[in-house]
Amino acid sequence: MSLSRSAVCLVVLLLVSTASRALDFRLADPPPFASALLIETQTGAVLFEHHADEPRSPASTQKLLLQLVVMDAVAAGRVALTDSVYASALASRMGGSQVYLRHGEVFPLAELMEAIVISSANDACVAVAEHVGGSVDGFVDMMNLRADQLGLERTHCVNVHGLDDTPSGQGNVTTARDLSRVATALLDHRQILTWSSIRYKPFRQGDFMLYTTNKLLGKFPDLDGLKTGFTQRAGYCLVATAERRDMRLISVIMGARAERRRDQETARLLSWGFNHFTRAPIAKGGEHLGDVPLEWGVEEQVRAVTADTILAVLTAEDRRRLKRHVELPELYPAPVEAGDDIGDLTITLGDSLLARVDLVADRTVARMTFWEKLMSFF
């Protein structure tokens, strides 16, 4: 049996947790933020964390969950980006960041999503929530259901925009780790990165301009998202993502004391990740690692190949220290089917077992018949 996808992810997490301890992302004392996290998106490998499971107010980074629920609905065909969305009286009364929707105005869903993603418009959030969920409360229920589906045990939404409009202890709550999981799921909808990489764009036929709240766009190379946030309760927050050398990282900063420091620490964290880590296979599927003699096979032997490609995010030093050990039987009874387990590859780093990969037969080999066995003696 080949390694499952979940097993592959577990292997990579073990690898990185071992490797990252040898590195030091230096923090000031006290740290300039309440919590932080840096992950590689394809493997989910955690490269750095600081109080990543501490529950905090998300401010507008909660809009990432709204975006995920909407884009899931678009992907499922329940709504379309071309839908006409009506701005209700409630939407027109929203404060904070907004595009000043007027009661009765109608916009395509795509344009309101741009207003949310680019300029964090709270009024657009309400209008979109009413359109997709039937009501704001109905959409909040959808957000909480999606959080449950993602396994976000420390995330709970009370509104759609992230404003702290409820007493302390009764508001929106999440963690840096939970936000990283929302962001990772959101990246499956590539349209989001198209929007989140826009620095400014006309709205309402050019009468109003959308300006990004993400000041790192255009300043940090390869950064193309995702969402900022600020309230007095939450502090300054930023969920950012960038891709270099075919490796995408997501950083989460929560509770920074100042906007400029939040952006500086995000850039520093992403740079540290790209400078120290690379993602590459430590085992490639179909790699030939030996031959196994067959007992009474119509062919004398079968090739043993790796069943899966195992990706890991490692430092250059740890990659040099990896060791591989192949275990194959001296003799294997025929018949053998292509894909049958016939051995193991173990990969270690120091004293730690990092991965065990199935070695499988590369082809089917039948067992000799009685007559073929008899003839083999001659």
N, C-alpha and C positions, 0 to 999 in steps of 0.2 A: 504493500500500500504506500502511495506517495504521501509526502508531507502535506497537510492541509494549509490553507491560507492563514488560518489563525496560528498554526504552529510556526509558520515562517515569521510572522510578526513577533511572536514571543522570542524566537531566536534572536532577532535583530535587537529587540529591547534589552535582552541580556548582554548582548555584545556592547551596546552603547553605554549601558550603565557601568560596565566594567571599564570601558575606555575613557569615559568622560571624567571619572574620578581623578585621572592623571592630569587633567587640565584645570586651569584656574581662571574663571571669569571673575575678575576682581570687582568687589563691591565696596563702596564707601561705607563708613561707619558713622551714623546709621545709613542704611541703603536709601537711595533717592526714590524708591517706590515701595509699595506695600507688598506686592507679589509680582512674579514674572515667570515666564516659561518660554522655552525655545524648542521647537520640534521640527523634524524632517517629515514631510507630509506623506510620502509614499509608504514608508515603513512605520510611521508613528513614533519613531525613535525620539526619546527625550534627551536633548543635548545639554540643557540647563534648566534648573527650576529653583525658585525661591518662594516659599509659602504658596505653592501653586494650588493647594486645596483649601485655602483660606476663603470663606464666604465673604463676598463684598458686593456692594452696589455696582452694577455694570455701566450705569449711565447709558449713553447712546450706543455703546457696543452691543447692547441687547438687540438693536435693529438687525444684527447679523442673523438672529434667530427668526425675526420677521421675514427677512429676505429668503431664508431657507424654506420656510413654510410656503411662501408665495411661489418660489421657483419650483418647488416640488409639485405644487398644484398645476403650474404651467406644463411641466414635464408629463404629468399624468393626464393632461387634456381637460382638466376641470375648469380652467380659465385660460385665456390667451392674452399675450402681451398687446394684442390689438383691441382688447375689450375697452369699451367706453366706461369710464369710472366717474360717478356723480359725486361732487363735493357736497356733503351734508352740512347742516348748520353747525353740528358738533365739530366737524373738521375745520370749518372756517373760524372757530373760536380758539383753536389751539395756539399756545404761546411757544416761546423758545425759538429754536431754529425753524424757519418756515418759508414757504413760497407764497404766503398770503392768498391762499385759496379763498375764493368767494363762494358763498352759498349758491348752488345751482350750476357752477362751472362744471364742465365735462372735459376730461382728458383721457387719452389712451393710457392703459395700465403701464406701458413701457415708459412713458414720460414721467409718470409719478414715481416709478421705481428709480429712474435716474435722479429725481429730486431727493429721494431717500438715500441712495447710495453715495451720490456726489456731495450733496450739501446738508444731509441729515435732517430733512424737512419733517417736522412732527405732524404738521397738518396733512401732508401726503400719507404719512403712516396711518392716520385714522381713516382717511378716505379709502386707502387700499384694503385695510383691515375690514371695513364694512362691506366692501365689494366681495372679498374672497370668503370671509367668515360669516357674512350675514349681519353681524354686529361686532362691535369692539370686544364685548365679553366673549362672544363666540370665537373670535380669532385668538384671544388670549388663551382660551381652552385648547385651541389647535397648537399654539406655541408650547404650552406645557405638555401636551401629548407628544409632540415631536421631541421635546427634551427627554421625556421618559423613554422614547424609542431609542434615543442615542445613549441611554444609560447615564444621564446627567443627574446624579442624585442630589447635587447641591445647587441646582438651578431651579428657580421658580419665578414666574412672571405675574405681575399684577396689572400691567398695562402694555401697550404695544410699542412705545417709543423710548422707554428707559428713564423718563423723568422721575425724580423722587418727589412724587405728589401725595405720598402717604406717610404716616408716622414712622419713625425709625423702628426697625424690627418687623415692619409689616409691608415692606416694599419689595422691589425686584432684588433678586440675589443670584449670584453665580460665582464661579471661580475662574482663575486663569486657565486651569486645565480644561474645564468645561467649555470655555470660550474657544480654546484651540480645537476642540472636537467639533464644535459648531462650524468653525471656519474651515476645517478640513472637509466636512460634508458639503459645505457651500461651494467649494472649489470644483465639485462635480458639475456644477452649472457654470460653464465657461463664460456665459454672458456677463456674469457678475464682475469678472476681472476686466472685461471691456468697459463697463461703467465705472468701476472703482479706480481705473487708471486715468480717467478724464480729470483734468485740472479745472476746466471751466467750460460752460456750454450755455447757449441761449435757452430760455424757457418762456412759455407763453408767447410764442411767435416773436421772440427777441425783446419783449418788453421787460423781461427780468433775466438776470444772469445767475446761473448756478456756479458757485465757486466751491472747490473741494475744501473740506475741513482738514485733510491730510497734508500737512505742510512738507512732508518728506517726499511727496511726488515730485519728480524732476530734480531732486537733490540727492537722493540715495540711488545709486545705479541699480537698475533692474527691479526696483520696487514698484508694484502695481496694485496695491490695496492694503488694508481693507476698510477699517472703520475706527474712527476716533470717538471719544466720549468725555464729557465733563459734567459733573454736578458738585456742589459743595460736599455732599455726602460721599461721593465716589472718588473725588480727586480726578486727576488727569489720567485717562486710559487710552490705549491704542493697541489694536490688533492689526499687525502688519504682515505682509508677505512679499517675498522676492524670490526670483529663480535665477540661478547661475549654474553653468556646467551641468545642466540636466538635473539639478537638485533644487527643490523648492523648500524653503523654510517658512515657518510661521512663528512670529514672536508675539507675546502678549505682555503688556505692561499695564498694571492696575495700581491706582492710588498714588501716582506720582505727585510731587508737591508743586510742580510748575509745568506748563506746556512745553517750554523749551527743553527742560531737563528730560521730560518724557520722550521727546523726539531724539535727543542726544543718546539716551540709553537704548532706545530701539535701534538706532543706527549702529551703535557700538555692539549690541548683542548680535544683530544679524551679521555684521562684519566678522565678529569672532567666530560665529558658526561657519561661515563660508571659508574663512582662513584656516580653520583647524580640521574640518571634517570633509570627507568625500563619501558619496554613496556609490558602491560598486558591488558586483557579485563576488561572494566568497566561494560559491559553487555554482557552476553553470549547468543547466539541464542538458542531458545528453552527453555529458563529458565522459569519455572512455577512461576508466580507472583500473582496468584489469580484465583478465579472462578467467572463466570458471570451467574446469573440465567437467564433462557430462558423463554420467554412468549410463551406458546403453543408449546414448543419443545417436540419432542418425548423422549428426555432426559431432566432432570431437569436443567442441567447447562453444561457449556463448560469451559474448562481450557483456561486461557489467558497466552500466552507465548511470549517472546521477539522475534521479527521478525529477528533481525540481531545481529551479534557479533560486538561490538564497541570497537576498540583498542585505547588505549591512552598511551602516554609517559609522565609519571608523576614522581615527587619526592615521596619518602616514606611519607613525612609529608602531602603533598596534597592528597595522596591516602587515608590517614586516615580521612581527612576532607570531603571527598565526602559524599553527602546525596542523597538518592533516594526517590522519591515519586511516588506512583502508583495511577492512576485514572482509575476507572472502573465504568460502568453504574450499577445502581441498578437492572435494568431489560433490557434485550435485546430481540427484537422480532425475533422469529424463522421464516424462516429457517436461518441457518448460514453455510457458506462454510468454509472449512479449509483455513486459511490464511486471512480471513476477519478481517479488523481493528475493534477491540472492546474496545480499551483503549490506554492509554499512560503511559510511564515511563519517568519521568524527572529526570535528574541528575544535581546536583548543587555543586558548590564549593564556599562557602561563599555566597555572594549576586549574583554571576554570574550563569546564566543558561548555562550549558555546553553541554547538549545533551537532545534531546527528541526522544525517541525510540517508535515505534509502538508496541503495544501489539495485538496479533492476535489470532484467534481461532485455537486451536490445531487439531480440527477435524470437519467434517461436521455433522450437526444435522438437521434433517428434521423437518418440521412443522406438527403438528397434523392434520389429516383429520377431517372433520365434525363428523364422527362417533367416532373417537378417543376422540375428545373433549367431545362429549356427554357421552361416557363411563367413562370419567375421573370424572364426577360428582358422579358416583356410586362406 
